[in-house]
Amino acid sequence: MSLMKACFTLLLFILLISHVATLHESLRIDLKCQCQMKTSLYIQQRSWHQLEFFPASNHCRTMEAIITLKDRRRICVNPTAPWFVRVMERLIFRQNKSTKEIENKNAGAT
């Protein structure tokens, strides 16, 4: 009886390993930085379509900022470029300001 349990356990283990390997392949992520080159050149905000941030992680040691332009080109930007830091500070300030205004309106409505 114990031989049968051992065979059953081994079979379950093999099935589990094959399932995990298949799952790993289906979820496979390209483990490298998305930006091979970064620019510090100024890019006008009105030409931006989207801004994406990718924090530093195991597969890429640096934070990455990617701007997608309205013509769908993707440009990697140096997140420490002075112009980019100023733009981000302004965006954060505007976001905080609008959040406080909404909170004040909601507080006055109650």
C-alpha positions as CSV (number, residue, x, y, z in Angstrom):
1,M,0.0,0.0,0.0
2,S,2.8,2.4,0.8
3,L,4.4,1.8,-2.7
4,M,1.1,2.8,-4.2
5,K,1.0,6.0,-2.2
6,A,4.6,6.7,-3.2
7,C,3.8,6.3,-6.9
8,F,0.7,8.5,-6.5
9,T,2.7,11.2,-4.7
10,L,5.4,11.0,-7.4
11,L,2.8,11.3,-10.2
12,L,1.2,14.3,-8.5
13,F,4.6,15.9,-8.1
14,I,5.5,15.4,-11.8
15,L,2.1,16.9,-12.8
16,L,2.6,19.9,-10.5
17,I,6.1,20.5,-11.9
18,S,4.9,20.4,-15.5
19,H,2.0,22.7,-14.7
20,V,4.3,25.2,-13.0
21,A,6.7,25.1,-15.9
22,T,3.8,25.7,-18.4
23,L,2.4,28.5,-16.3
24,H,5.9,30.1,-16.0
25,E,6.2,30.0,-19.8
26,S,2.8,31.6,-20.4
27,L,3.6,34.4,-17.9
28,R,7.1,34.9,-19.2
29,I,8.3,38.5,-19.0
30,D,11.2,40.0,-20.9
31,L,13.6,40.5,-17.9
32,K,15.6,43.5,-19.1
33,C,15.3,47.3,-19.1
34,Q,12.9,48.7,-21.6
35,C,15.1,51.7,-22.3
36,Q,18.5,51.0,-23.8
37,M,19.1,54.7,-24.4
38,K,17.7,57.7,-22.6
39,T,17.5,61.3,-23.6
40,S,17.8,64.4,-21.6
41,L,16.5,66.6,-24.4
42,Y,13.4,68.7,-23.7
43,I,10.1,67.3,-25.1
44,Q,7.2,69.6,-25.1
45,Q,4.3,68.5,-23.0
46,R,1.7,69.2,-25.6
47,S,3.2,66.5,-27.8
48,W,2.9,63.9,-25.1
49,H,0.1,61.2,-25.4
50,Q,1.1,59.1,-22.4
51,L,3.7,59.0,-19.6
52,E,4.7,55.7,-18.1
53,F,7.0,55.1,-15.0
54,F,8.7,51.8,-14.3
55,P,10.4,51.7,-10.9
56,A,13.7,50.0,-10.4
57,S,13.4,46.3,-9.9
58,N,15.3,43.0,-10.1
59,H,15.4,43.0,-13.9
60,C,16.3,46.7,-14.3
61,R,18.3,48.6,-11.7
62,T,17.1,52.1,-12.7
63,M,13.8,53.8,-12.8
64,E,12.5,54.3,-16.3
65,A,10.3,57.0,-17.7
66,I,8.8,56.5,-21.2
67,I,6.9,59.2,-23.0
68,T,4.6,58.1,-25.8
69,L,4.1,60.9,-28.3
70,K,0.9,61.7,-30.1
71,D,2.4,60.1,-33.2
72,R,2.9,56.9,-31.1
73,R,6.7,57.1,-30.9
74,R,8.0,56.0,-27.6
75,I,10.9,58.0,-26.1
76,C,12.9,57.0,-23.0
77,V,13.6,60.1,-20.9
78,N,16.3,60.4,-18.3
79,P,14.1,60.8,-15.1
80,T,16.8,63.0,-13.5
81,A,17.0,65.5,-16.3
82,P,16.3,69.0,-14.8
83,W,13.5,69.8,-17.2
84,F,11.8,66.5,-16.5
85,V,12.0,66.9,-12.7
86,R,10.5,70.4,-13.0
87,V,7.6,69.1,-15.2
88,M,6.9,66.3,-12.7
89,E,7.0,68.7,-9.8
90,R,4.4,70.9,-11.6
91,L,2.2,68.0,-12.4
92,I,2.3,66.7,-8.8
93,F,1.6,70.2,-7.5
94,R,-1.4,70.5,-9.8
95,Q,-2.7,67.1,-8.8
96,N,-2.4,67.9,-5.1
97,K,-4.1,71.3,-5.6
98,S,-7.0,69.8,-7.5
99,T,-7.4,67.0,-4.9
100,K,-7.6,69.6,-2.1
101,E,-10.1,71.6,-4.1
102,I,-12.3,68.6,-4.5
103,E,-12.0,67.7,-0.8
104,N,-12.9,71.3,0.2
105,K,-16.0,71.2,-2.1
106,N,-17.1,67.8,-0.7
107,A,-16.6,69.1,2.9
108,G,-18.7,72.2,2.1
109,A,-21.5,70.1,0.6
110,T,-22.1,68.1,3.7
